[in-house]
Amino acid sequence: MLLNKPKSSFHIETVSAVFIIAAVAAFILSNFFLGFSFPIYLLAMTIAFMLTVFYPKAGLYAIVFLTIIFERFFTLAGIYLGREEYKFYPLDVIILAMFLGLLFSFLRATPASRQNFKLVKNDGVLIIFILLNVVYFLASVFLIKSSAYLAFSSLKNYGFYSLLYFLVFWLIQTREDIARLFKFFFAGALAVIGFILFGIMNGNGLWTEFTPLSTPGVRILAFTHGLYLSLAFVGLLAYLLMKKQPAEKKYLYWIFSIWLIGIAGTMMRHLWISVILAIAVIYFYLPIEKKLAMRKLFWHFALVLLGALTLVFYVTTMSPYSKLTDFTQRTASAIAQRGSSIANASADESFAWRELVWSAAYKDFKQDPLLGIGTGKMVYVETRSYRDFIEVRNIHNSYLAVLIQLGLLGFGLLGFFLYKNMRNLIFSLTKNKERFYALAILGVLVIYLVALMFQPYLETNLLAIFFWMSLGLSRNIANGRYN
């Protein structure tokens, strides 16, 4: 179990994570080629569940890697029995197994070891927020009579996946733990390079059809993969600045460049803005001597990027009628159009849609600002050429979604929890000997805090889980766990 184990168990947990990944990946791949098979699902999930119960950290490592690679096909793959779909996902199986493993560890632990499970005041704020969501679910279903399906989805996203915060700070207690977690994350991010290359060669990214563009152009990388690369980007930046010497990091510039191409190729403007702001915040909190190192780093990176762009320009010039040239020109045009639309929001269809939906949701919210409208609700929107019922949880702004559904009460609890967590993390930058993890997690959280304004992050598990995990890590960083 988790506690009172020899250091050699870290190796066992890594091997166990690999077996969990292999079992779940086999199930996912079988879905692609054979369709859903309950026997294969049962076998794969039994292996994943049992290994995670015995080695909860292995389950966490597997969640990180599987989410980055398979995204919705891991986090949103339901069970099909007959014509019914049951939304109990592989992600849920592993999370429940992690809790069960932790429970066994707690019961077997000595009184001194149980201090690792001790909660602080800010943890209590999140617990109250979770319990509030349980109350809202019951009230929405039995009193307000809103959609039970939508209300349960909100409960699951706000109340269940937020439990990853507790799982992470209970499990990732040492520097060895967080280093291994980061290795699994960066291994997944490196594997995404394959998705980028596929998108470039294919002229359209894999699984990009789930997030269609509101402007002309194509994505070479799915939005979700772009998010994961954005998180990896700021993490690698912190690593280069705080951990590596100049002679050791030259090959990483190419990884930087490829990741940046992927992030740009998602055509997600809010990711571009989020990454830029995260870089600015990291720079602000760097020690003085590291600020100069960051400027040098970006000059080196700019040269590599310039070289890559020069190569692309040469290839397209030498073969003006090739598919690569056509794709490159269309992509460059789309990026320019998406970028320019940031300054001209009124002309963009997605911004107009947001304005319409937010206004409609606000009209309902005004009736009870303190408690909100409840979960499981939909709002009606109408213009001359468009009319529809929109789920409130899907209004493309997580802050507004929480505020409108849970009112000032729920929004205030969540806001206070995030404020305390961020404040403690920033304060830790002045006292922690090991600033790499603090700066990396700070950059990740800045990306999320900005991005929450533009998409339903907290309402979608494959987007939210790294947010809750990062908050759990920041809690331990603030307490000096990884020094």
C-alpha positions as CSV (number, residue, x, y, z in Angstrom):
1,M,0.0,0.0,0.0
2,L,0.9,3.7,0.0
3,L,2.6,4.1,3.4
4,N,5.5,2.3,5.1
5,K,7.0,1.0,1.9
6,P,10.6,0.7,0.9
7,K,12.1,3.1,-1.6
8,S,12.3,0.3,-4.1
9,S,8.5,0.5,-4.4
10,F,8.8,3.6,-6.6
11,H,10.2,1.3,-9.3
12,I,7.3,-1.1,-8.7
13,E,4.8,1.8,-9.0
14,T,6.4,2.8,-12.4
15,V,6.1,-0.8,-13.7
16,S,2.6,-1.0,-12.4
17,A,1.7,2.2,-14.2
18,V,3.1,0.8,-17.4
19,F,0.9,-2.2,-17.1
20,I,-2.2,-0.1,-16.3
21,I,-1.4,2.1,-19.4
22,A,-1.0,-1.0,-21.5
23,A,-4.3,-2.6,-20.3
24,V,-6.4,0.5,-20.8
25,A,-4.7,1.4,-24.1
26,A,-5.5,-2.1,-25.4
27,F,-9.2,-1.5,-24.5
28,I,-9.2,1.9,-26.2
29,L,-7.5,0.6,-29.4
30,S,-9.9,-2.3,-29.5
31,N,-12.8,0.2,-29.5
32,F,-11.3,1.9,-32.6
33,F,-11.0,-1.4,-34.6
34,L,-13.6,-3.7,-33.1
35,G,-16.1,-1.4,-31.4
36,F,-17.0,-1.7,-27.7
37,S,-16.5,-5.1,-26.2
38,F,-17.6,-5.6,-22.7
39,P,-15.3,-8.6,-22.0
40,I,-12.3,-6.6,-23.1
41,Y,-13.5,-3.7,-21.0
42,L,-14.0,-5.9,-18.0
43,L,-10.5,-7.5,-18.4
44,A,-8.7,-4.2,-18.9
45,M,-10.5,-2.4,-16.1
46,T,-10.0,-5.3,-13.7
47,I,-6.2,-5.1,-14.3
48,A,-6.2,-1.3,-13.9
49,F,-8.4,-1.4,-10.8
50,M,-6.4,-4.1,-8.9
51,L,-3.0,-2.6,-9.7
52,T,-4.2,0.8,-8.7
53,V,-5.6,-0.4,-5.4
54,F,-2.2,-1.9,-4.5
55,Y,-0.3,1.0,-6.0
56,P,-2.4,4.2,-6.0
57,K,0.5,6.3,-7.4
58,A,0.7,4.0,-10.4
59,G,-2.9,4.8,-11.1
60,L,-2.2,8.6,-10.9
61,Y,0.8,8.2,-13.3
62,A,-1.4,6.2,-15.7
63,I,-4.2,8.8,-15.6
64,V,-1.7,11.5,-16.6
65,F,-0.2,9.6,-19.5
66,L,-3.5,8.1,-20.8
67,T,-5.3,11.5,-20.7
68,I,-2.6,13.2,-22.7
69,I,-2.5,10.5,-25.4
70,F,-6.1,9.4,-25.7
71,E,-8.0,12.4,-24.2
72,R,-11.7,11.8,-24.6
73,F,-11.3,8.2,-25.6
74,F,-10.0,7.5,-22.1
75,T,-11.8,10.1,-20.0
76,L,-15.2,9.9,-21.7
77,A,-15.5,6.3,-22.9
78,G,-18.7,4.9,-21.5
79,I,-20.0,1.4,-21.1
80,Y,-22.4,0.2,-23.8
81,L,-24.8,-2.6,-22.8
82,G,-27.4,-3.2,-25.4
83,R,-28.6,0.2,-26.6
84,E,-27.8,1.9,-23.3
85,E,-24.7,3.9,-22.5
86,Y,-23.5,4.2,-18.9
87,K,-21.2,7.1,-18.3
88,F,-18.8,5.3,-16.0
89,Y,-15.4,6.0,-17.6
90,P,-12.0,4.3,-17.3
91,L,-10.8,7.5,-15.6
92,D,-13.5,7.0,-13.0
93,V,-12.5,3.4,-12.4
94,I,-8.9,4.4,-11.7
95,I,-9.9,7.3,-9.4
96,L,-12.1,5.1,-7.3
97,A,-9.4,2.5,-7.1
98,M,-7.0,5.2,-5.9
99,F,-9.4,6.2,-3.1
100,L,-9.8,2.5,-2.1
101,G,-6.0,2.0,-2.0
102,L,-5.6,5.2,0.1
103,L,-8.3,4.0,2.5
104,F,-6.5,0.7,3.0
105,S,-3.2,2.6,3.5
106,F,-4.8,4.9,6.1
107,L,-6.3,2.0,8.0
108,R,-2.9,0.3,8.2
109,A,-0.9,3.4,8.9
110,T,0.6,4.3,12.2
111,P,-0.7,7.4,14.0
112,A,2.5,9.3,12.9
113,S,2.0,8.3,9.3
114,R,-1.6,9.4,9.3
115,Q,-0.4,13.0,9.7
116,N,0.2,12.8,5.9
117,F,-3.6,12.8,5.5
118,K,-4.2,15.8,7.7
119,L,-6.3,18.6,6.2
120,V,-5.9,22.4,6.6
121,K,-8.5,25.2,6.5
122,N,-8.4,25.8,2.8
123,D,-9.0,22.1,2.1
124,G,-12.2,22.5,4.1
125,V,-13.3,25.3,1.7
126,L,-13.1,22.9,-1.2
127,I,-14.9,20.2,0.8
128,I,-17.8,22.7,1.5
129,F,-17.9,23.5,-2.2
130,I,-18.2,19.8,-3.1
131,L,-20.9,19.3,-0.5
132,L,-22.7,22.3,-1.9
133,N,-22.7,20.7,-5.3
134,V,-24.3,17.6,-3.8
135,V,-27.1,19.8,-2.3
136,Y,-27.6,21.5,-5.7
137,F,-27.8,18.2,-7.5
138,L,-30.5,17.0,-5.2
139,A,-32.4,20.3,-5.3
140,S,-32.1,20.6,-9.0
141,V,-33.4,17.1,-9.6
142,F,-36.2,16.8,-7.0
143,L,-37.2,20.5,-6.4
144,I,-36.4,22.5,-9.5
145,K,-37.1,19.5,-11.8
146,S,-34.2,20.3,-14.1
147,S,-32.4,17.6,-16.2
148,A,-31.1,14.9,-14.0
149,Y,-28.5,14.0,-16.6
150,L,-27.1,17.5,-16.9
151,A,-27.3,18.0,-13.1
152,F,-25.4,14.8,-12.5
153,S,-22.8,15.8,-15.0
154,S,-22.3,19.1,-13.2
155,L,-22.0,17.2,-9.9
156,K,-19.5,14.9,-11.3
157,N,-17.3,17.6,-12.8
158,Y,-17.4,20.0,-9.9
159,G,-17.7,17.5,-7.0
160,F,-16.1,14.3,-8.1
161,Y,-13.1,15.2,-10.3
162,S,-12.1,18.0,-7.9
163,L,-11.3,15.2,-5.5
164,L,-8.1,14.7,-7.5
165,Y,-6.9,17.7,-5.5
166,F,-6.9,15.6,-2.4
167,L,-5.6,12.5,-4.1
168,V,-2.6,14.3,-5.4
169,F,-1.5,16.0,-2.2
170,W,-2.0,12.8,-0.3
171,L,-0.1,10.7,-2.8
172,I,2.7,13.0,-4.1
173,Q,4.5,13.6,-0.9
174,T,8.2,13.6,-1.8
175,R,10.5,15.0,-4.5
176,E,10.8,11.5,-6.0
177,D,7.0,11.3,-6.3
178,I,6.6,14.7,-8.1
179,A,9.7,14.0,-10.3
180,R,8.1,10.7,-11.4
181,L,4.8,12.4,-12.0
182,F,6.4,15.0,-14.2
183,K,8.3,12.4,-16.2
184,F,5.0,10.7,-17.1
185,F,3.5,14.0,-18.1
186,F,6.4,15.0,-20.2
187,A,6.6,11.5,-21.8
188,G,3.0,12.0,-22.9
189,A,3.8,15.5,-24.2
190,L,6.7,14.2,-26.2
191,A,4.4,11.5,-27.7
192,V,2.1,14.3,-28.9
193,I,4.8,15.3,-31.3
194,G,3.6,12.4,-33.4
195,F,0.1,13.9,-33.5
196,I,1.6,17.2,-34.7
197,L,3.6,15.5,-37.5
198,F,0.4,13.6,-38.5
199,G,-1.6,16.8,-38.7
200,I,1.1,18.4,-40.9
201,M,1.3,15.5,-43.3
202,N,-2.4,14.8,-43.3
203,G,-3.4,18.5,-43.7
204,N,-5.8,18.1,-40.8
205,G,-5.2,17.1,-37.2
206,L,-6.4,13.8,-35.6
207,W,-9.6,14.2,-33.6
208,T,-9.9,17.9,-34.5
209,E,-13.5,17.3,-35.7
210,F,-14.7,17.5,-32.1
211,T,-13.9,21.3,-31.9
212,P,-14.8,22.9,-35.3
213,L,-13.4,26.3,-36.0
214,S,-15.6,29.4,-36.2
215,T,-13.3,30.9,-38.9
216,P,-11.8,29.5,-42.1
217,G,-8.8,27.2,-41.6
218,V,-7.8,23.8,-40.2
219,R,-6.3,22.6,-37.0
220,I,-3.1,20.4,-37.2
221,L,-3.6,19.5,-33.6
222,A,-6.7,18.9,-31.4
223,F,-7.5,21.6,-28.9
224,T,-7.1,19.2,-25.9
225,H,-3.6,18.2,-27.1
226,G,-2.8,21.8,-27.5
227,L,-3.8,22.5,-23.9
228,Y,-1.5,19.6,-22.6
229,L,1.4,21.0,-24.7
230,S,0.8,24.5,-23.3
231,L,1.1,23.1,-19.8
232,A,4.2,21.1,-20.8
233,F,5.7,24.2,-22.5
234,V,5.7,26.3,-19.3
235,G,6.9,23.3,-17.3
236,L,9.8,22.8,-19.6
237,L,10.6,26.5,-19.5
238,A,10.8,26.4,-15.7
239,Y,13.0,23.3,-16.1
240,L,15.4,25.0,-18.5
241,L,15.7,28.1,-16.3
242,M,16.1,26.5,-12.9
243,K,17.5,23.0,-13.5
244,K,19.7,22.8,-16.6
245,Q,23.0,24.3,-17.6
246,P,23.3,26.0,-21.0
247,A,25.4,23.2,-22.5
248,E,22.8,20.6,-21.6
249,K,19.7,22.2,-23.1
250,K,20.3,22.8,-26.8
251,Y,18.4,19.8,-28.0
252,L,15.4,20.9,-26.0
253,Y,15.0,24.0,-28.2
254,W,13.8,21.8,-30.9
255,I,11.1,20.3,-28.6
256,F,10.1,23.8,-27.7
257,S,9.8,24.7,-31.4
258,I,7.7,21.7,-32.3
259,W,5.4,22.2,-29.3
260,L,5.0,25.8,-30.2
261,I,4.0,24.8,-33.8
262,G,1.4,22.4,-32.3
263,I,0.0,25.1,-29.9
264,A,-0.2,27.6,-32.8
265,G,-1.8,24.9,-35.0
266,T,-4.7,24.3,-32.6
267,M,-6.0,27.7,-33.7
268,M,-7.1,28.3,-30.1
269,R,-6.6,32.0,-29.5
270,H,-7.1,31.7,-25.8
271,L,-4.3,29.2,-25.5
272,W,-1.9,31.6,-27.2
273,I,-2.9,34.4,-24.8
274,S,-2.7,32.1,-21.8
275,V,0.8,30.9,-22.6
276,I,2.1,34.4,-23.2
277,L,0.7,35.6,-19.8
278,A,2.1,32.5,-18.1
279,I,5.5,33.2,-19.5
280,A,5.2,36.8,-18.3
281,V,4.3,35.7,-14.8
282,I,7.2,33.2,-14.6
283,Y,9.6,35.9,-15.7
284,F,8.2,38.3,-13.1
285,Y,8.9,35.8,-10.3
286,L,12.3,34.7,-11.4
287,P,15.4,35.6,-9.4
288,I,17.3,38.5,-10.9
289,E,20.1,36.3,-12.3
290,K,17.6,34.0,-14.0
291,K,15.8,36.8,-15.8
292,L,18.9,37.3,-17.9
293,A,19.1,33.6,-18.5
294,M,15.5,33.6,-19.7
295,R,16.2,36.4,-22.2
296,K,19.2,34.4,-23.5
297,L,17.0,31.3,-23.7
298,F,14.4,33.0,-25.8
299,W,17.1,34.4,-28.2
300,H,18.4,30.9,-28.7
301,F,14.9,29.6,-29.1
302,A,14.1,32.4,-31.6
303,L,17.1,31.4,-33.7
304,V,16.0,27.7,-33.8
305,L,12.4,28.8,-34.7
306,L,13.8,31.1,-37.4
307,G,15.8,28.2,-38.8
308,A,12.7,26.0,-38.9
309,L,10.6,28.7,-40.6
310,T,13.4,29.3,-43.2
311,L,13.4,25.6,-44.0
312,V,9.7,25.6,-44.5
313,F,9.9,28.7,-46.7
314,Y,12.6,27.0,-48.8
315,V,10.6,23.8,-49.2
316,T,7.5,25.7,-50.2
317,T,9.4,27.9,-52.6
318,M,11.0,24.9,-54.3
319,S,7.7,23.1,-54.7
320,P,5.0,25.7,-55.1
321,Y,2.3,23.3,-56.2
322,S,2.8,20.6,-53.6
323,K,0.3,19.6,-50.9
324,L,2.8,20.8,-48.3
325,T,2.9,24.3,-49.8
326,D,-0.8,24.5,-50.1
327,F,-1.3,23.4,-46.5
328,T,1.4,25.7,-45.2
329,Q,-0.2,28.7,-47.0
330,R,-3.6,27.9,-45.7
331,T,-2.4,27.4,-42.2
332,A,-0.4,30.7,-42.2
333,S,-3.5,32.5,-43.5
334,A,-5.7,30.9,-40.8
335,I,-3.3,31.8,-38.0
336,A,-3.2,35.4,-39.2
337,Q,-7.0,35.5,-39.4
338,R,-7.5,33.9,-36.0
339,G,-4.9,36.3,-34.5
340,S,-6.3,39.4,-36.0
341,S,-9.8,38.5,-34.8
342,I,-8.7,38.9,-31.2
343,A,-8.6,42.7,-31.8
344,N,-11.9,42.6,-33.7
345,A,-14.1,40.4,-31.6
346,S,-17.3,41.8,-32.9
347,A,-16.7,40.3,-36.3
348,D,-16.0,36.7,-35.0
349,E,-18.9,34.2,-34.9
350,S,-17.7,32.5,-31.7
351,F,-17.5,35.8,-29.8
352,A,-20.9,36.8,-31.0
353,W,-22.3,33.4,-29.8
354,R,-20.7,33.9,-26.4
355,E,-22.2,37.4,-26.0
356,L,-25.7,36.0,-27.0
357,V,-25.6,33.1,-24.6
358,W,-24.0,35.0,-21.7
359,S,-26.7,37.7,-21.9
360,A,-29.5,35.1,-21.9
361,A,-28.0,33.2,-18.9
362,Y,-27.5,36.5,-17.0
363,K,-31.2,37.3,-17.3
364,D,-32.1,34.1,-15.5
365,F,-29.3,34.6,-12.9
366,K,-30.6,38.0,-11.9
367,Q,-33.6,36.4,-10.4
368,D,-31.5,34.9,-7.5
369,P,-27.9,36.1,-7.6
370,L,-27.0,34.6,-4.2
371,L,-28.0,31.0,-5.0
372,G,-28.0,31.0,-8.8
373,I,-30.4,29.1,-11.1
374,G,-29.3,25.6,-10.1
375,T,-27.6,22.8,-12.1
376,G,-29.0,20.9,-15.0
377,K,-30.5,24.0,-16.6
378,M,-30.7,25.3,-20.2
379,V,-31.2,28.8,-21.5
380,Y,-33.0,29.8,-24.6
381,V,-31.3,32.1,-27.1
382,E,-32.7,33.6,-30.3
383,T,-31.7,35.9,-33.1
384,R,-33.1,36.5,-36.5
385,S,-31.1,33.6,-37.9
386,Y,-30.4,31.4,-34.9
387,R,-32.4,29.9,-32.0
388,D,-31.4,27.1,-29.7
389,F,-31.5,25.8,-26.1
390,I,-27.9,25.9,-24.6
391,E,-26.8,24.0,-21.6
392,V,-25.7,26.5,-18.9
393,R,-22.7,24.3,-18.1
394,N,-21.5,24.7,-21.7
395,I,-21.5,28.5,-22.1
396,H,-17.8,28.6,-22.7
397,N,-16.8,30.4,-19.6
398,S,-16.2,28.3,-16.4
399,Y,-16.3,31.3,-14.1
400,L,-19.7,32.3,-15.4
401,A,-21.0,28.7,-15.5
402,V,-20.2,28.4,-11.7
403,L,-21.6,31.8,-10.9
404,I,-24.9,31.4,-12.8
405,Q,-25.5,27.8,-11.6
406,L,-24.3,28.0,-8.0
407,G,-24.7,31.7,-7.5
408,L,-22.5,34.0,-5.5
409,L,-22.4,31.4,-2.7
410,G,-20.7,28.7,-4.8
411,F,-18.6,31.1,-6.9
412,G,-17.4,32.8,-3.7
413,L,-16.3,29.4,-2.2
414,L,-14.5,28.4,-5.3
415,G,-12.9,31.8,-5.7
416,F,-11.7,32.0,-2.1
417,F,-10.2,28.5,-2.4
418,L,-8.3,29.4,-5.6
419,Y,-7.2,32.7,-4.1
420,K,-5.8,31.1,-1.0
421,N,-4.1,28.4,-3.0
422,M,-2.4,30.8,-5.4
423,R,-1.4,33.2,-2.6
424,N,0.3,30.4,-0.7
425,L,2.0,29.2,-3.8
426,I,3.4,32.7,-4.6
427,F,4.6,33.2,-1.1
428,S,6.4,29.9,-1.3
429,L,8.6,31.2,-4.1
430,T,10.5,33.4,-1.6
431,K,11.3,30.5,0.8
432,N,11.5,27.3,-1.2
433,K,15.0,26.1,-2.1
434,E,13.5,24.2,-5.1
435,R,11.8,26.8,-7.3
436,F,11.5,24.7,-10.4
437,Y,8.3,22.9,-9.3
438,A,6.8,26.1,-7.9
439,L,7.4,28.1,-11.1
440,A,6.2,25.2,-13.3
441,I,2.9,24.8,-11.3
442,L,2.5,28.6,-11.1
443,G,2.7,28.8,-14.9
444,V,0.3,25.9,-15.3
445,L,-2.3,27.5,-13.0
446,V,-1.9,30.9,-14.8
447,I,-2.8,29.2,-18.1
448,Y,-5.8,27.7,-16.5
449,L,-7.0,30.8,-14.7
450,V,-6.9,32.7,-18.0
451,A,-8.3,29.9,-20.1
452,L,-11.3,29.3,-17.8
453,M,-12.8,32.5,-19.2
454,F,-13.0,31.0,-22.7
455,Q,-14.0,27.4,-22.6
456,P,-16.0,25.0,-20.4
457,Y,-12.8,23.7,-18.6
458,L,-14.3,22.9,-15.2
459,E,-17.3,21.3,-16.9
460,T,-15.2,18.9,-19.0
461,N,-13.1,16.2,-17.2
462,L,-10.4,15.9,-19.8
463,L,-9.7,19.6,-19.5
464,A,-10.1,20.0,-15.7
465,I,-8.2,17.1,-14.2
466,F,-4.8,18.7,-14.6
467,F,-6.2,21.9,-13.0
468,W,-7.2,20.0,-9.9
469,M,-3.9,18.0,-9.9
470,S,-1.9,21.2,-10.1
471,L,-3.8,22.7,-7.2
472,G,-3.0,19.6,-5.2
473,L,0.7,19.9,-6.1
474,S,0.7,23.7,-5.3
475,R,-0.7,22.9,-1.8
476,N,2.3,20.6,-1.1
477,I,4.8,23.0,-2.7
478,A,3.5,25.8,-0.4
479,N,4.1,23.5,2.6
480,G,7.7,22.9,1.5
481,R,7.1,19.2,0.7
482,Y,9.5,19.1,-2.3
483,N,12.5,21.1,-0.9
